[in-house]
Each structure stands twice: as structure tokens, then as C-alpha cells.
């Protein structure tokens, strides 16, 4: 009985061997092709080390330009809020009364600036999502195969919005929210932002590290 | 800012020194001719908030500015 089972197992192993061998060799080839594609990537200019160093420099540059609060926001949450500059038209008689409030009051609308994603416009007071502005800073050198490091992309948007909001918004493609940005994720980000502000978390991580 | 590289120092010099200023002006124009935007990080004197000022000509650079950042012009994505 034991001998019969042993012979049966040997036959089964012999029959299964080519199947196993095909599966193993197929996977190895697949691995080889995958590795080949990854090795081919540097040929078109991708260098992970260079990209990482570029991003490190970009973060330092961003930090040196934006406000401490904005830097903390980006470091902790991954995006920056930029207040809109355009104010609603007011009658001349109202302007004198409200000029002080305008200077210190909340902006009627604001933007969330994500790296390599559209700029999102929303109403801070109500949380209403207004629109997304698709904008990019394309490579002008002609190669067109590379893009700005993530933090440089955020800084470019921040500089463009704080210096000439109309210009950058005018160049962007405007869409309803949901084309590229997930509205539920944006709402979650707004909640995270409000929690972050409520806790007064500016610089908290650095404080903990220290 | 250069795609794929990040921050790259193009040139530096003292605007008070004529030769160095000429070099700065030349580089400034070259960057704008290549289609870059130029911005100077500034601090609002009233609120103390930081913001950027776009400059289209060398003469628009605030005298106290320590650096000018060039970045690719925005385009619809």
C-alpha cells in the first residue's frame, strides 16, 4: 500500500514537473522584462538620487519663502492654503467702515495648493468647494520629460498666486471639482486643516523633535 | 527652478558693482527671453506676511531683494 502511494506520488510529481517548470521560467522571464523596463528608465533621464536631492533642495527653498504657518501646513498636511486676494465690490460708503475688517477678516475664498495637482478654490467660511484650476509649469528646455520637484511646484503656484493671482488663474483650465481631485478627499483635507489649526500645531513636530 | 533638478544657482553678484550688475541684468534678460517668470519673495510691511512679487523688468526688482527666483511660466494643465 505504502509502495503504491509512493509510486503514485512519483508519477504525479513527474507529470507536474513540466507545468511547474513552465510557471517558474515564465515568472523569471516576467521578472527579467520588468527589471529591463526599470533599467531602461534612466536612459530617458530619470535618476532617483537626483530627484531626491532636487526635492530636498526644493523643500529648503520653499521653507525660506513661505510663512511659518504655511510651511508647517505643507510639512504636516501636504498642501498649503493661500487666501484669495479679490474682494467683493463694495459701495464707496461701505469701504471706509469695513476697510479695517477687510485687512484682518477672513478671505472670502481661498485656494488649496497641492503638489502636481490642480489648485482648488473653496469658501473657508462654509467649506463649499468652488472649482479646480489645472495648471502646470512645463519644462521649457524642449526635452519635456521632466517636471518640477513637488515642493518647487507648490512654491511656483504659491508665488504665482500671491503675486499675480489673476494671471495664473487666467492661464489655468478651470473645471468643476471632481475632475482630478476627489471631493471627499478634499473635504477630509479641509477637516484635517481645521483640526490642525484648532490644535495650533504650527511647528509642533519640530518642537517634539527638539 | 529647473524641472528635474530643482533649485539651480544661475549667477550672483553685487548690484552696486557695475560689472556684476551687468552680469545680473544679462542673466535676468536671458531667463525671461527663455520664457521664464521671475519672482521676488517679499514680506508685506503691514501684515508681516510673506508673499511674492512678480517682476518683468530688472528695474522692478526691489533694491532690498536678495534673490530672484525664475520658474517656468504657468500653462493650463
HADDOCK unambig.tbl for C-alpha pairs under 7 A between the chains (distance, minus, plus):
assign (segid A and resid 50 and name CA) (segid B and resid 5 and name CA) 7.00 0.50 0.50
assign (segid A and resid 51 and name CA) (segid B and resid 4 and name CA) 6.40 0.50 0.50
assign (segid A and resid 51 and name CA) (segid B and resid 5 and name CA) 6.80 0.50 0.50
assign (segid A and resid 54 and name CA) (segid B and resid 5 and name CA) 5.11 0.50 0.50
assign (segid A and resid 54 and name CA) (segid B and resid 6 and name CA) 4.67 0.50 0.50
assign (segid A and resid 55 and name CA) (segid B and resid 6 and name CA) 6.68 0.50 0.50
assign (segid A and resid 57 and name CA) (segid B and resid 6 and name CA) 6.55 0.50 0.50
assign (segid A and resid 57 and name CA) (segid B and resid 7 and name CA) 6.37 0.50 0.50
assign (segid A and resid 58 and name CA) (segid B and resid 6 and name CA) 5.74 0.50 0.50
assign (segid A and resid 58 and name CA) (segid B and resid 7 and name CA) 6.32 0.50 0.50
assign (segid A and resid 65 and name CA) (segid B and resid 41 and name CA) 5.95 0.50 0.50
assign (segid A and resid 66 and name CA) (segid B and resid 50 and name CA) 5.92 0.50 0.50
assign (segid A and resid 67 and name CA) (segid B and resid 49 and name CA) 6.56 0.50 0.50
assign (segid A and resid 67 and name CA) (segid B and resid 50 and name CA) 5.65 0.50 0.50
assign (segid A and resid 134 and name CA) (segid B and resid 76 and name CA) 5.75 0.50 0.50
assign (segid A and resid 134 and name CA) (segid B and resid 77 and name CA) 4.67 0.50 0.50
assign (segid A and resid 135 and name CA) (segid B and resid 74 and name CA) 6.25 0.50 0.50
assign (segid A and resid 135 and name CA) (segid B and resid 75 and name CA) 5.54 0.50 0.50
assign (segid A and resid 135 and name CA) (segid B and resid 76 and name CA) 4.56 0.50 0.50
assign (segid A and resid 135 and name CA) (segid B and resid 77 and name CA) 4.46 0.50 0.50
assign (segid A and resid 136 and name CA) (segid B and resid 74 and name CA) 5.61 0.50 0.50
assign (segid A and resid 136 and name CA) (segid B and resid 75 and name CA) 5.45 0.50 0.50
assign (segid A and resid 136 and name CA) (segid B and resid 76 and name CA) 6.25 0.50 0.50
assign (segid A and resid 136 and name CA) (segid B and resid 77 and name CA) 5.25 0.50 0.50
assign (segid A and resid 137 and name CA) (segid B and resid 72 and name CA) 5.15 0.50 0.50
assign (segid A and resid 137 and name CA) (segid B and resid 73 and name CA) 5.75 0.50 0.50
assign (segid A and resid 137 and name CA) (segid B and resid 74 and name CA) 4.85 0.50 0.50
assign (segid A and resid 137 and name CA) (segid B and resid 75 and name CA) 6.21 0.50 0.50
assign (segid A and resid 138 and name CA) (segid B and resid 72 and name CA) 6.28 0.50 0.50
assign (segid A and resid 139 and name CA) (segid B and resid 3 and name CA) 5.91 0.50 0.50
assign (segid A and resid 139 and name CA) (segid B and resid 72 and name CA) 6.81 0.50 0.50
assign (segid A and resid 140 and name CA) (segid B and resid 72 and name CA) 6.76 0.50 0.50
assign (segid A and resid 146 and name CA) (segid B and resid 3 and name CA) 5.52 0.50 0.50
assign (segid A and resid 146 and name CA) (segid B and resid 4 and name CA) 5.23 0.50 0.50
assign (segid A and resid 147 and name CA) (segid B and resid 3 and name CA) 4.41 0.50 0.50
assign (segid A and resid 147 and name CA) (segid B and resid 4 and name CA) 5.64 0.50 0.50
assign (segid A and resid 148 and name CA) (segid B and resid 2 and name CA) 6.40 0.50 0.50
assign (segid A and resid 148 and name CA) (segid B and resid 3 and name CA) 4.03 0.50 0.50
assign (segid A and resid 148 and name CA) (segid B and resid 4 and name CA) 5.79 0.50 0.50
assign (segid A and resid 148 and name CA) (segid B and resid 6 and name CA) 6.44 0.50 0.50
assign (segid A and resid 149 and name CA) (segid B and resid 3 and name CA) 6.79 0.50 0.50
assign (segid A and resid 149 and name CA) (segid B and resid 4 and name CA) 6.58 0.50 0.50
assign (segid A and resid 149 and name CA) (segid B and resid 6 and name CA) 6.02 0.50 0.50
assign (segid A and resid 152 and name CA) (segid B and resid 1 and name CA) 6.87 0.50 0.50
assign (segid A and resid 152 and name CA) (segid B and resid 6 and name CA) 6.71 0.50 0.50
assign (segid A and resid 156 and name CA) (segid B and resid 71 and name CA) 6.71 0.50 0.50
assign (segid A and resid 159 and name CA) (segid B and resid 39 and name CA) 6.93 0.50 0.50
assign (segid A and resid 159 and name CA) (segid B and resid 51 and name CA) 6.85 0.50 0.50
assign (segid A and resid 159 and name CA) (segid B and resid 52 and name CA) 5.06 0.50 0.50
assign (segid A and resid 162 and name CA) (segid B and resid 51 and name CA) 5.43 0.50 0.50
assign (segid A and resid 162 and name CA) (segid B and resid 52 and name CA) 5.65 0.50 0.50
assign (segid A and resid 163 and name CA) (segid B and resid 51 and name CA) 6.79 0.50 0.50
assign (segid A and resid 163 and name CA) (segid B and resid 52 and name CA) 4.96 0.50 0.50
assign (segid A and resid 163 and name CA) (segid B and resid 53 and name CA) 4.77 0.50 0.50
assign (segid A and resid 163 and name CA) (segid B and resid 54 and name CA) 5.62 0.50 0.50
assign (segid A and resid 164 and name CA) (segid B and resid 54 and name CA) 6.94 0.50 0.50
assign (segid A and resid 168 and name CA) (segid B and resid 74 and name CA) 6.36 0.50 0.50
assign (segid A and resid 171 and name CA) (segid B and resid 74 and name CA) 6.72 0.50 0.50
assign (segid A and resid 171 and name CA) (segid B and resid 75 and name CA) 5.68 0.50 0.50
assign (segid A and resid 171 and name CA) (segid B and resid 76 and name CA) 5.64 0.50 0.50
assign (segid A and resid 172 and name CA) (segid B and resid 75 and name CA) 6.16 0.50 0.50
assign (segid A and resid 172 and name CA) (segid B and resid 76 and name CA) 4.18 0.50 0.50
assign (segid A and resid 172 and name CA) (segid B and resid 77 and name CA) 6.77 0.50 0.50
assign (segid A and resid 173 and name CA) (segid B and resid 76 and name CA) 4.98 0.50 0.50
assign (segid A and resid 173 and name CA) (segid B and resid 77 and name CA) 6.43 0.50 0.50
